[in-house]
Amino acid sequence: MSESTVRIGLVLPDVMGTYGDGGNALVLRQRLRMRGHDAEIVEVTLNDPVPESLDVYTLGGAEDAAQRLATRHLTRFPGLQRAAERGAPVLAICAAIQVLGHWYETSSGERVEGVSMLDATTSPQASRSIGEIVTSPLIGGLTQPLSGFENHRGGTTLGADAKPVGRVTRGVGNGVGDGVEGVAQGSVIGTYLHGPVLARNPELADLLLARALGVDGLPALDLPEVELLRRERLAAR
């Protein structure tokens, strides 16, 4: 990691930015700056190879055609895979879970090979999952409920090497009837939560940042407006 500037990779926002998930990179940058760290967002588009030297990476949601483009690009330029292998934290939102898995099926039933960073596969659900979702965290470093807005038709099945991020208390989650949401494996955390998820769940943002900085924890930030947003969203139906 750079001693002077923390570099946040916003990966393929030109094709994986359907739901405003680029806001997750903004949240990471702001929370770093508020603690006195220099931070910058590095946008990685289809015109760029994916650098393996960044400190933390974020990917957003997309539709079928865009997912294909993203999958091809990440296969051709495996910098993300190499970064995760050395332990750089990666946040994958919605369709990014599917791209990083072994394979996913499109809405027309065609199977597309993923990049196999996650031991997960995805097939279409019978119906789309849309609405507010709340989960109880199942991974270390998280103690508070996670909230978000899910909007997906993918049903994601986790393999033995992956574990869920949370247990669903409201909403659908991974969509295969097991009552869980998201996927965590190695340095990758994937979730179907939009919002952006890090604006709604600062504890998750700080977990990613602590991992990027190589520390056990970060000083708390006194942000009453964030707590107000959390209370409002946790109560939303």
PyMOL commands that set and color helices and strands:
alter all, ss='L'
color gray80, all
select helices_A, chain A and resi 23-33+64-76+79-85+95-100+197-200+202-213+224-234
alter helices_A, ss='H'
color red, helices_A
select strands_A, chain A and resi 5-11+38-44+56-59+90-93+103-105+111-113+120-137+146-158+166-170+180-181+183-185+188-191
alter strands_A, ss='S'
color yellow, strands_A
deselect
rebuild
show_as cartoon
